[in-house]
Amino acid sequence: MSKPASPAAGTTRRGQGTLESLQMTPKVGADWTLADTAALSWDGERFTLAPACLNVAAASVCAGVDYSGTATRLDINIDALPLGELMAFVPDSDWKVQGELA
């Protein structure tokens, strides 16, 4: 996201941009990579992120956000995600997880 010019006194910072690149490398499991660009914006009161999809193997997890000071909406779409991939993000335990979210 490009840095907006400094606002004049009494005005609000605003901005918009594009999430172009994102890669997460967990301790265990495959890398998660941004599938395509996603628009984002801030108008001084509201932040939005168009659905951003992360791919891992043949699975994808997409999330979009609409945040204001009074409400937050989070839309998530999960396709063919092996539950074992989530184990990289939970604390160490003796639990075993099997299955797939579709």
N, CA, C and O atoms as CSV, one atom per row, in Angstrom:
chain,resi,resn,atom,element,x,y,z
A,1,MET,N,N,0.851,-1.157,0.000
A,1,MET,CA,C,0.000,0.000,0.000
A,1,MET,C,C,0.894,1.215,0.000
A,1,MET,O,O,1.818,1.298,0.809
A,2,SER,N,N,0.645,2.155,-0.882
A,2,SER,CA,C,1.473,3.342,-0.950
A,2,SER,C,C,1.170,4.263,0.218
A,2,SER,O,O,0.035,4.325,0.692
A,3,LYS,N,N,2.175,4.970,0.675
A,3,LYS,CA,C,2.019,5.867,1.813
A,3,LYS,C,C,1.341,7.150,1.354
A,3,LYS,O,O,1.824,7.812,0.436
A,4,PRO,N,N,0.201,7.515,1.998
A,4,PRO,CA,C,-0.477,8.735,1.593
A,4,PRO,C,C,0.301,9.962,2.048
A,4,PRO,O,O,1.121,9.886,2.963
A,5,ALA,N,N,0.041,11.074,1.409
A,5,ALA,CA,C,0.676,12.327,1.797
A,5,ALA,C,C,0.239,12.686,3.203
A,5,ALA,O,O,-0.845,12.289,3.630
A,6,SER,N,N,1.062,13.430,3.932
A,6,SER,CA,C,0.706,13.847,5.281
A,6,SER,C,C,-0.540,14.715,5.227
A,6,SER,O,O,-0.621,15.645,4.426
A,7,PRO,N,N,-1.522,14.406,6.092
A,7,PRO,CA,C,-2.756,15.175,6.053
A,7,PRO,C,C,-2.579,16.541,6.692
A,7,PRO,O,O,-1.721,16.732,7.554
A,8,ALA,N,N,-3.395,17.479,6.264
A,8,ALA,CA,C,-3.410,18.800,6.884
A,8,ALA,C,C,-4.071,18.652,8.246
A,8,ALA,O,O,-4.765,17.667,8.496
A,9,ALA,N,N,-3.861,19.616,9.120
A,9,ALA,CA,C,-4.462,19.568,10.444
A,9,ALA,C,C,-5.973,19.414,10.328
A,9,ALA,O,O,-6.620,20.101,9.537
A,10,GLY,N,N,-6.531,18.494,11.134
A,10,GLY,CA,C,-7.972,18.297,11.142
A,10,GLY,C,C,-8.496,17.376,10.057
A,10,GLY,O,O,-9.703,17.147,9.991
A,11,THR,N,N,-7.630,16.836,9.197
A,11,THR,CA,C,-8.089,15.909,8.164
A,11,THR,C,C,-7.704,14.488,8.557
A,11,THR,O,O,-6.900,14.286,9.467
A,12,THR,N,N,-8.263,13.534,7.890
A,12,THR,CA,C,-8.062,12.120,8.200
A,12,THR,C,C,-7.216,11.462,7.135
A,12,THR,O,O,-7.365,11.745,5.946
A,13,ARG,N,N,-6.316,10.573,7.569
A,13,ARG,CA,C,-5.529,9.796,6.607
A,13,ARG,C,C,-6.430,8.820,5.886
A,13,ARG,O,O,-7.293,8.184,6.491
A,14,ARG,N,N,-6.222,8.710,4.591
A,14,ARG,CA,C,-6.956,7.774,3.756
A,14,ARG,C,C,-5.946,7.090,2.846
A,14,ARG,O,O,-4.876,7.635,2.573
A,15,GLY,N,N,-6.281,5.925,2.392
A,15,GLY,CA,C,-5.375,5.244,1.484
A,15,GLY,C,C,-6.026,4.030,0.867
A,15,GLY,O,O,-7.012,3.492,1.373
A,16,GLN,N,N,-5.453,3.621,-0.226
A,16,GLN,CA,C,-5.888,2.389,-0.860
A,16,GLN,C,C,-4.686,1.774,-1.554
A,16,GLN,O,O,-3.719,2.457,-1.890
A,17,GLY,N,N,-4.768,0.491,-1.756
A,17,GLY,CA,C,-3.651,-0.190,-2.382
A,17,GLY,C,C,-4.014,-1.617,-2.711
A,17,GLY,O,O,-5.186,-1.990,-2.771
A,18,THR,N,N,-2.984,-2.398,-2.919
A,18,THR,CA,C,-3.174,-3.781,-3.326
A,18,THR,C,C,-2.190,-4.656,-2.572
A,18,THR,O,O,-0.995,-4.365,-2.517
A,19,LEU,N,N,-2.705,-5.730,-1.992
A,19,LEU,CA,C,-1.850,-6.757,-1.417
A,19,LEU,C,C,-1.359,-7.590,-2.589
A,19,LEU,O,O,-2.139,-8.302,-3.221
A,20,GLU,N,N,-0.072,-7.501,-2.877
A,20,GLU,CA,C,0.474,-8.135,-4.082
A,20,GLU,C,C,1.214,-9.424,-3.818
A,20,GLU,O,O,1.327,-10.273,-4.703
A,21,SER,N,N,1.721,-9.580,-2.605
A,21,SER,CA,C,2.561,-10.733,-2.322
A,21,SER,C,C,2.428,-11.099,-0.859
A,21,SER,O,O,2.441,-10.227,0.009
A,22,LEU,N,N,2.301,-12.378,-0.584
A,22,LEU,CA,C,2.262,-12.863,0.786
A,22,LEU,C,C,2.607,-14.343,0.767
A,22,LEU,O,O,2.036,-15.112,-0.006
A,23,GLN,N,N,3.538,-14.734,1.615
A,23,GLN,CA,C,3.890,-16.133,1.752
A,23,GLN,C,C,4.102,-16.419,3.230
A,23,GLN,O,O,4.813,-15.682,3.913
A,24,MET,N,N,3.493,-17.475,3.718
A,24,MET,CA,C,3.683,-17.907,5.096
A,24,MET,C,C,4.381,-19.257,5.063
A,24,MET,O,O,3.976,-20.166,4.338
A,25,THR,N,N,5.436,-19.371,5.858
A,25,THR,CA,C,6.190,-20.608,5.933
A,25,THR,C,C,6.100,-21.125,7.361
A,25,THR,O,O,6.842,-20.673,8.233
A,26,PRO,N,N,5.181,-22.084,7.610
A,26,PRO,CA,C,5.035,-22.607,8.970
A,26,PRO,C,C,6.191,-23.522,9.345
A,26,PRO,O,O,6.950,-23.979,8.490
A,27,LYS,N,N,6.308,-23.781,10.655
A,27,LYS,CA,C,7.346,-24.700,11.137
A,27,LYS,C,C,7.164,-26.087,10.544
A,27,LYS,O,O,8.141,-26.781,10.264
A,28,VAL,N,N,5.910,-26.492,10.351
A,28,VAL,CA,C,5.573,-27.815,9.829
A,28,VAL,C,C,4.573,-27.620,8.700
A,28,VAL,O,O,3.691,-26.766,8.791
A,29,GLY,N,N,4.703,-28.401,7.643
A,29,GLY,CA,C,3.741,-28.318,6.550
A,29,GLY,C,C,4.251,-27.464,5.407
A,29,GLY,O,O,5.360,-26.931,5.444
A,30,ALA,N,N,3.420,-27.350,4.404
A,30,ALA,CA,C,3.781,-26.636,3.178
A,30,ALA,C,C,3.616,-25.129,3.329
A,30,ALA,O,O,2.916,-24.652,4.222
A,31,ASP,N,N,4.277,-24.386,2.434
A,31,ASP,CA,C,4.142,-22.924,2.406
A,31,ASP,C,C,2.742,-22.527,1.944
A,31,ASP,O,O,2.137,-23.208,1.117
A,32,TRP,N,N,2.238,-21.431,2.479
A,32,TRP,CA,C,0.974,-20.828,2.078
A,32,TRP,C,C,1.325,-19.613,1.232
A,32,TRP,O,O,2.124,-18.780,1.662
A,33,THR,N,N,0.747,-19.491,0.036
A,33,THR,CA,C,1.114,-18.430,-0.902
A,33,THR,C,C,-0.132,-17.703,-1.398
A,33,THR,O,O,-1.147,-18.334,-1.693
A,34,LEU,N,N,-0.053,-16.392,-1.487
A,34,LEU,CA,C,-1.156,-15.585,-2.002
A,34,LEU,C,C,-1.420,-15.962,-3.454
A,34,LEU,O,O,-0.508,-15.950,-4.280
A,35,ALA,N,N,-2.682,-16.299,-3.763
A,35,ALA,CA,C,-3.045,-16.763,-5.100
A,35,ALA,C,C,-3.127,-15.615,-6.106
A,35,ALA,O,O,-2.734,-15.776,-7.261
A,36,ASP,N,N,-3.630,-14.472,-5.679
A,36,ASP,CA,C,-3.823,-13.338,-6.585
A,36,ASP,C,C,-3.833,-12.070,-5.748
A,36,ASP,O,O,-3.942,-12.133,-4.523
A,37,THR,N,N,-3.722,-10.939,-6.388
A,37,THR,CA,C,-3.727,-9.672,-5.669
A,37,THR,C,C,-5.089,-9.435,-5.022
A,37,THR,O,O,-6.096,-9.994,-5.457
A,38,ALA,N,N,-5.114,-8.603,-3.979
A,38,ALA,CA,C,-6.353,-8.263,-3.283
A,38,ALA,C,C,-6.332,-6.780,-2.933
A,38,ALA,O,O,-5.350,-6.276,-2.388
A,39,ALA,N,N,-7.410,-6.096,-3.246
A,39,ALA,CA,C,-7.510,-4.660,-2.971
A,39,ALA,C,C,-7.719,-4.431,-1.476
A,39,ALA,O,O,-8.379,-5.218,-0.798
A,40,LEU,N,N,-7.142,-3.338,-0.979
A,40,LEU,CA,C,-7.380,-2.927,0.392
A,40,LEU,C,C,-7.513,-1.418,0.443
A,40,LEU,O,O,-6.967,-0.705,-0.399
A,41,SER,N,N,-8.248,-0.935,1.444
A,41,SER,CA,C,-8.441,0.512,1.560
A,41,SER,C,C,-8.720,0.909,3.002
A,41,SER,O,O,-9.163,0.101,3.819
A,42,TRP,N,N,-8.449,2.168,3.288
A,42,TRP,CA,C,-8.716,2.785,4.583
A,42,TRP,C,C,-9.228,4.176,4.298
A,42,TRP,O,O,-8.561,4.958,3.620
A,43,ASP,N,N,-10.414,4.501,4.811
A,43,ASP,CA,C,-10.967,5.835,4.558
A,43,ASP,C,C,-10.992,6.700,5.807
A,43,ASP,O,O,-11.676,7.723,5.843
A,44,GLY,N,N,-10.260,6.299,6.817
A,44,GLY,CA,C,-10.214,7.051,8.060
A,44,GLY,C,C,-11.103,6.445,9.129
A,44,GLY,O,O,-10.868,6.653,10.319
A,45,GLU,N,N,-12.116,5.700,8.727
A,45,GLU,CA,C,-13.017,5.045,9.666
A,45,GLU,C,C,-13.227,3.575,9.344
A,45,GLU,O,O,-13.600,2.792,10.218
A,46,ARG,N,N,-12.995,3.206,8.124
A,46,ARG,CA,C,-13.316,1.854,7.666
A,46,ARG,C,C,-12.120,1.259,6.920
A,46,ARG,O,O,-11.520,1.901,6.058
A,47,PHE,N,N,-11.790,0.014,7.276
A,47,PHE,CA,C,-10.745,-0.732,6.578
A,47,PHE,C,C,-11.411,-1.873,5.838
A,47,PHE,O,O,-12.248,-2.575,6.405
A,48,THR,N,N,-11.051,-2.068,4.579
A,48,THR,CA,C,-11.566,-3.204,3.821
A,48,THR,C,C,-10.418,-3.929,3.129
A,48,THR,O,O,-9.447,-3.322,2.677
A,49,LEU,N,N,-10.563,-5.232,3.066
A,49,LEU,CA,C,-9.654,-6.085,2.303
A,49,LEU,C,C,-10.531,-6.999,1.473
A,49,LEU,O,O,-11.299,-7.793,2.016
A,50,ALA,N,N,-10.420,-6.889,0.159
A,50,ALA,CA,C,-11.153,-7.784,-0.733
A,50,ALA,C,C,-10.664,-9.203,-0.472
A,50,ALA,O,O,-9.554,-9.382,0.030
A,51,PRO,N,N,-11.453,-10.202,-0.797
A,51,PRO,CA,C,-11.013,-11.567,-0.508
A,51,PRO,C,C,-9.593,-11.852,-1.007
A,51,PRO,O,O,-9.280,-11.718,-2.190
A,52,ALA,N,N,-8.759,-12.248,-0.060
A,52,ALA,CA,C,-7.373,-12.630,-0.348
A,52,ALA,C,C,-7.283,-14.132,-0.118
A,52,ALA,O,O,-7.645,-14.622,0.951
A,53,CYS,N,N,-6.804,-14.856,-1.111
A,53,CYS,CA,C,-6.754,-16.313,-1.031
A,53,CYS,C,C,-5.323,-16.802,-0.885
A,53,CYS,O,O,-4.433,-16.420,-1.646
A,54,LEU,N,N,-5.126,-17.648,0.100
A,54,LEU,CA,C,-3.843,-18.312,0.288
A,54,LEU,C,C,-4.008,-19.760,-0.133
A,54,LEU,O,O,-4.954,-20.434,0.273
A,55,ASN,N,N,-3.084,-20.229,-0.946
A,55,ASN,CA,C,-3.093,-21.610,-1.413
A,55,ASN,C,C,-2.022,-22.401,-0.690
A,55,ASN,O,O,-0.920,-21.909,-0.445
A,56,VAL,N,N,-2.363,-23.632,-0.353
A,56,VAL,CA,C,-1.413,-24.568,0.215
A,56,VAL,C,C,-1.729,-25.912,-0.428
A,56,VAL,O,O,-2.815,-26.459,-0.238
A,57,ALA,N,N,-0.776,-26.440,-1.187
A,57,ALA,CA,C,-1.006,-27.657,-1.980
A,57,ALA,C,C,-2.233,-27.432,-2.858
A,57,ALA,O,O,-2.285,-26.432,-3.575
A,58,ALA,N,N,-3.221,-28.325,-2.828
A,58,ALA,CA,C,-4.422,-28.173,-3.663
A,58,ALA,C,C,-5.536,-27.436,-2.928
A,58,ALA,O,O,-6.637,-27.304,-3.461
A,59,ALA,N,N,-5.275,-26.959,-1.728
A,59,ALA,CA,C,-6.294,-26.296,-0.909
A,59,ALA,C,C,-6.171,-24.777,-0.991
A,59,ALA,O,O,-5.136,-24.243,-1.390
A,60,SER,N,N,-7.251,-24.092,-0.606
A,60,SER,CA,C,-7.198,-22.638,-0.515
A,60,SER,C,C,-8.050,-22.159,0.651
A,60,SER,O,O,-9.065,-22.762,0.999
A,61,VAL,N,N,-7.607,-21.061,1.240
A,61,VAL,CA,C,-8.345,-20.374,2.291
A,61,VAL,C,C,-8.408,-18.915,1.871
A,61,VAL,O,O,-7.378,-18.269,1.679
A,62,CYS,N,N,-9.631,-18.398,1.728
A,62,CYS,CA,C,-9.827,-17.016,1.309
A,62,CYS,C,C,-10.489,-16.241,2.442
A,62,CYS,O,O,-11.385,-16.753,3.112
A,63,ALA,N,N,-10.043,-15.007,2.652
A,63,ALA,CA,C,-10.640,-14.174,3.694
A,63,ALA,C,C,-10.754,-12.744,3.197
A,63,ALA,O,O,-9.835,-12.212,2.574
A,64,GLY,N,N,-11.876,-12.141,3.477
A,64,GLY,CA,C,-12.113,-10.729,3.207
A,64,GLY,C,C,-12.543,-10.068,4.504
A,64,GLY,O,O,-13.194,-10.696,5.339
A,65,VAL,N,N,-12.183,-8.802,4.678
A,65,VAL,CA,C,-12.463,-8.087,5.923
A,65,VAL,C,C,-13.127,-6.754,5.608
A,65,VAL,O,O,-12.752,-6.061,4.663
A,66,ASP,N,N,-14.111,-6.416,6.414
A,66,ASP,CA,C,-14.730,-5.092,6.378
A,66,ASP,C,C,-14.828,-4.644,7.828
A,66,ASP,O,O,-15.673,-5.137,8.576
A,67,TYR,N,N,-13.961,-3.705,8.232
A,67,TYR,CA,C,-13.864,-3.278,9.619
A,67,TYR,C,C,-14.193,-1.810,9.742
A,67,TYR,O,O,-13.672,-0.982,8.994
A,68,SER,N,N,-15.053,-1.488,10.680
A,68,SER,CA,C,-15.289,-0.100,11.053
A,68,SER,C,C,-15.211,-0.031,12.574
A,68,SER,O,O,-15.052,-1.056,13.237
A,69,GLY,N,N,-15.320,1.145,13.115
A,69,GLY,CA,C,-15.234,1.282,14.568
A,69,GLY,C,C,-16.382,0.616,15.304
A,69,GLY,O,O,-16.278,0.364,16.504
A,70,THR,N,N,-17.472,0.326,14.612
A,70,THR,CA,C,-18.639,-0.239,15.281
A,70,THR,C,C,-18.917,-1.694,14.918
A,70,THR,O,O,-19.657,-2.372,15.631
A,71,ALA,N,N,-18.348,-2.180,13.838
A,71,ALA,CA,C,-18.634,-3.556,13.415
A,71,ALA,C,C,-17.488,-4.099,12.570
A,71,ALA,O,O,-16.746,-3.353,11.930
A,72,THR,N,N,-17.372,-5.420,12.590
A,72,THR,CA,C,-16.383,-6.090,11.762
A,72,THR,C,C,-17.066,-7.259,11.063
A,72,THR,O,O,-17.804,-8.030,11.677
A,73,ARG,N,N,-16.804,-7.368,9.777
A,73,ARG,CA,C,-17.308,-8.513,9.012
A,73,ARG,C,C,-16.097,-9.240,8.448
A,73,ARG,O,O,-15.227,-8.636,7.820
A,74,LEU,N,N,-16.058,-10.538,8.682
A,74,LEU,CA,C,-14.978,-11.386,8.188
A,74,LEU,C,C,-15.618,-12.500,7.386
A,74,LEU,O,O,-16.375,-13.303,7.931
A,75,ASP,N,N,-15.323,-12.558,6.100
A,75,ASP,CA,C,-15.824,-13.614,5.234
A,75,ASP,C,C,-14.691,-14.583,4.951
A,75,ASP,O,O,-13.621,-14.180,4.494
A,76,ILE,N,N,-14.923,-15.861,5.223
A,76,ILE,CA,C,-13.901,-16.884,5.013
A,76,ILE,C,C,-14.481,-17.990,4.138
A,76,ILE,O,O,-15.608,-18.442,4.342
A,77,ASN,N,N,-13.689,-18.412,3.166
A,77,ASN,CA,C,-14.060,-19.524,2.300
A,77,ASN,C,C,-12.901,-20.521,2.310
A,77,ASN,O,O,-11.761,-20.166,2.007
A,78,ILE,N,N,-13.206,-21.769,2.662
A,78,ILE,CA,C,-12.186,-22.813,2.758
A,78,ILE,C,C,-12.518,-23.899,1.751
A,78,ILE,O,O,-13.656,-24.361,1.676
A,79,ASP,N,N,-11.516,-24.308,0.973
A,79,ASP,CA,C,-11.743,-25.341,-0.034
A,79,ASP,C,C,-10.652,-26.399,0.050
A,79,ASP,O,O,-9.472,-26.108,-0.143
A,80,ALA,N,N,-11.060,-27.627,0.340
A,80,ALA,CA,C,-10.177,-28.805,0.315
A,80,ALA,C,C,-8.954,-28.668,1.218
A,80,ALA,O,O,-7.848,-29.042,0.827
A,81,LEU,N,N,-9.148,-28.137,2.414
A,81,LEU,CA,C,-8.031,-27.939,3.336
A,81,LEU,C,C,-7.856,-29.153,4.241
A,81,LEU,O,O,-8.734,-29.440,5.054
A,82,PRO,N,N,-6.731,-29.877,4.117
A,82,PRO,CA,C,-6.463,-30.973,5.047
A,82,PRO,C,C,-6.247,-30.399,6.452
A,82,PRO,O,O,-5.447,-29.482,6.635
A,83,LEU,N,N,-6.951,-30.933,7.423
A,83,LEU,CA,C,-6.852,-30.397,8.782
A,83,LEU,C,C,-5.438,-30.478,9.330
A,83,LEU,O,O,-5.066,-29.684,10.194
A,84,GLY,N,N,-4.651,-31.415,8.848
A,84,GLY,CA,C,-3.264,-31.525,9.284
A,84,GLY,C,C,-2.464,-30.264,9.003
A,84,GLY,O,O,-1.508,-29.966,9.720
A,85,GLU,N,N,-2.841,-29.516,7.966
A,85,GLU,CA,C,-2.140,-28.263,7.651
A,85,GLU,C,C,-2.315,-27.233,8.766
A,85,GLU,O,O,-1.463,-26.362,8.940
A,86,LEU,N,N,-3.403,-27.322,9.515
A,86,LEU,CA,C,-3.654,-26.372,10.599
A,86,LEU,C,C,-2.779,-26.633,11.815
A,86,LEU,O,O,-2.607,-25.748,12.653
A,87,MET,N,N,-2.226,-27.829,11.922
A,87,MET,CA,C,-1.415,-28.184,13.080
A,87,MET,C,C,-0.175,-27.302,13.225
A,87,MET,O,O,0.355,-27.163,14.327
A,88,ALA,N,N,0.285,-26.715,12.147
A,88,ALA,CA,C,1.445,-25.828,12.213
A,88,ALA,C,C,1.125,-24.555,12.989
A,88,ALA,O,O,2.036,-23.837,13.402
A,89,PHE,N,N,-0.174,-24.265,13.191
A,89,PHE,CA,C,-0.572,-23.009,13.817
A,89,PHE,C,C,-1.139,-23.189,15.220
A,89,PHE,O,O,-1.614,-22.222,15.816
A,90,VAL,N,N,-1.099,-24.399,15.758
A,90,VAL,CA,C,-1.590,-24.641,17.110
A,90,VAL,C,C,-0.411,-24.986,18.014
A,90,VAL,O,O,0.604,-25.504,17.549
A,91,PRO,N,N,-0.548,-24.697,19.297
A,91,PRO,CA,C,0.551,-25.022,20.218
A,91,PRO,C,C,0.834,-26.517,20.232
A,91,PRO,O,O,-0.012,-27.333,19.866
A,92,ASP,N,N,2.043,-26.855,20.663
A,92,ASP,CA,C,2.426,-28.264,20.766
A,92,ASP,C,C,1.442,-29.009,21.665
A,92,ASP,O,O,1.082,-28.538,22.744
A,93,SER,N,N,1.023,-30.168,21.204
A,93,SER,CA,C,0.119,-30.995,22.007
A,93,SER,C,C,0.201,-32.437,21.513
A,93,SER,O,O,0.870,-32.733,20.523
A,94,ASP,N,N,-0.483,-33.315,22.213
A,94,ASP,CA,C,-0.535,-34.718,21.824
A,94,ASP,C,C,-1.726,-35.004,20.921
A,94,ASP,O,O,-1.943,-36.157,20.548
A,95,TRP,N,N,-2.481,-34.016,20.571
A,95,TRP,CA,C,-3.657,-34.192,19.731
A,95,TRP,C,C,-3.246,-34.551,18.315
A,95,TRP,O,O,-2.215,-34.103,17.812
A,96,LYS,N,N,-4.077,-35.373,17.682
A,96,LYS,CA,C,-3.900,-35.696,16.281
A,96,LYS,C,C,-5.163,-35.273,15.550
A,96,LYS,O,O,-6.271,-35.530,16.020
A,97,VAL,N,N,-5.005,-34.636,14.420
A,97,VAL,CA,C,-6.149,-34.137,13.672
A,97,VAL,C,C,-6.148,-34.791,12.299
A,97,VAL,O,O,-5.125,-34.815,11.614
A,98,GLN,N,N,-7.290,-35.316,11.905
A,98,GLN,CA,C,-7.431,-35.913,10.589
A,98,GLN,C,C,-8.714,-35.389,9.975
A,98,GLN,O,O,-9.659,-35.055,10.690
A,99,GLY,N,N,-8.751,-35.317,8.658
A,99,GLY,CA,C,-9.948,-34.881,7.965
A,99,GLY,C,C,-9.629,-33.782,6.984
A,99,GLY,O,O,-8.468,-33.437,6.763
A,100,GLU,N,N,-10.667,-33.242,6.404
A,100,GLU,CA,C,-10.507,-32.193,5.398
A,100,GLU,C,C,-11.701,-31.254,5.470
A,100,GLU,O,O,-12.845,-31.700,5.557
A,101,LEU,N,N,-11.433,-29.958,5.434
A,101,LEU,CA,C,-12.495,-28.964,5.360
A,101,LEU,C,C,-12.760,-28.662,3.904
A,101,LEU,O,O,-11.828,-28.400,3.144
A,102,ALA,N,N,-14.012,-28.695,3.508
A,102,ALA,CA,C,-14.377,-28.432,2.114
A,102,ALA,C,C,-15.456,-27.375,2.047
A,102,ALA,O,O,-15.900,-27.014,0.957
